[in-house]
Amino acid sequence: MNAYTGEVIKPELISWSDKEHSLNVDRMDDTHKEFTDLINKLYIAPDEEFRYLFDKLCNHTEKHFSQENELMLQTSFPAIAEHVDEHRRILAELNQFNKRVKKGLYSFGRAYIRDTIPQWFSLHIITMDSALAAHLKNRQSAAHNQAAASTLEIT
């Protein structure tokens, strides 16, 4: 509790920071904020909520990765194979831990959320997702420049 305001302060495993996490691609940033919100809820969830939230995290991550994979395919992202492989690896880990959580073995899921996910998330954003974001921005800029050039040719 904040001694000055009386506000209850919830501990966070991943504190969203635009400087540290934002890729300046709204679609990606919004999904990443949802992800960090789920991780933070899991971090403080009692056992009776943890199982539901872990399953929700698995579903959210699968949907997120599927959308990102499709975006990479549609835009001919050069590093698609490596990025998709990383998505597969993390989904496999999440699903393995989800099986344990569904059996009531919450400590395994809690340890994974606490000890693995924050570091993985930060590394994934500054490496793979930042490369994808740069690729998307370059394609958008090129499309804009091409449209502007076409307009000049018409007049």
N, C-alpha and C positions, 0 to 999 in steps of 0.2 A: 504494500500500500504506500502510495506517495504521501509522505508526512505533511506536505504543504497543501495538497489539493484533496486528499482523502480518496483519490482515484485508485482503484484496484489495478495493479500492474501485473499483467500475465507474462510469465517468462516466454521468450521466443528462442527457438533454435536457429531460425534464419530471420534476421531483421531485414526487410526489403529496403534497399537503398538505390535510388535512381542512379547515383554515381557508380555504384558497384555492380548493379544488376541490369539496369535498363539497356536495351539494345536499340531503342528509338524506332522500333517496329511495334506499333500498338498491339497488333494481334498476338505477337510473341510475348510482349511484356504482360499483357492481361492474363494470358495462360500461365505464365511463370508466377505472377502474383497469386493466382488461385492455388497453384502448387505449393507455394510457401505458406499460404494460409492453412492448407490441409496439414502440412508438416507440423506447423506450430500447434494446431489443434490436437494432433496425435501426441505431441510431446507432453501435453498436460492432461490428456484424456484419462479418465478412470477406465479400468478394465472393461466395464460394461459398454462403454462407447468406443473403446479402442478397436475392437473387432470390426464394427461397422465402418469406422473412419478409415481403417487400413484397406478394407475392401473398396471403399470410395476412392482412396488414393490410387489403387491399382487400376480402377476403371478410368479415372481422370487421366492418368499417365498414358494408358493405352490409347485413349482418344486423342490426347495431345500429340503423341508420337505419330499416330496414324495421319493426323492433319499435317504435321510437319513433314512427314515422309512424302505425302502427296504434293505438298508445296515444292519440295526439292525436285521431285520428278517433273512437275509441270514447268519448272524454271531451269531445268538442265543443270542443277547444282553439281559442280565438278567432284566434290568430295562426298557424294551421296552414299557410296558403298560404306565408307568408314562411319559416317553418321548413323546410317540405318543399323549397322552392326552394333554400335554403342546402344542404340535404342533397344535392340533385341536383347542385349546382355542385361541391361537394367530391368527390362520387363521380366526376364527369366528370374532374376534375383527377387524382384518384388513378388512374383507369383509363388516362388518357393517359400518365402517368408509368410505369405498370406496363407498357405496351407498349414503352416505351424500355428499361426494366429487363430485360424478357424478351429484348431484342436485345443485352444485354450492356452497355448504356449506363448503368452504375451511377451515374456522377457526377451525372446528371440527377435520379435518384431520391434520392440522398443529399442533394443541395442542397435539394430540395423538403422532405424530412423535417427537415433542419436549419434552413432559413431560413423556412419557411412554416407548417408544422404546429404548432409550439409556440405561436406568437402566435395563430393561428386557434383552436386548442383553448381557450386561456384566454379569448379574446373570446367564443367560442360558449357556454362555460359561464356566464360572468357576464351574458350577455344572453339568448340564446334558451333555453338549457336551464334557467336559473334561473327564467325566466317559466313554463316548462312545469312545473317542480317546484312552484312556488307554486300554479299552477292545480290540480295533482293533490292537493296538501295541502288546498286550499280545498274541493275536491269531497269529499275523504275526511272532512273536518271537518263539512261540511254533511250528508253521509250519516249520520255518527255522531249529529249533533244531531237529525236527523229520526227516527232509530231511537229515540233517547232520548225524544223527544216522543211517539212512538207508544206506547211502553211506559207513559208516564205516563197517556195517554188510556185505556188498557186497564184499568188498576188502579182 
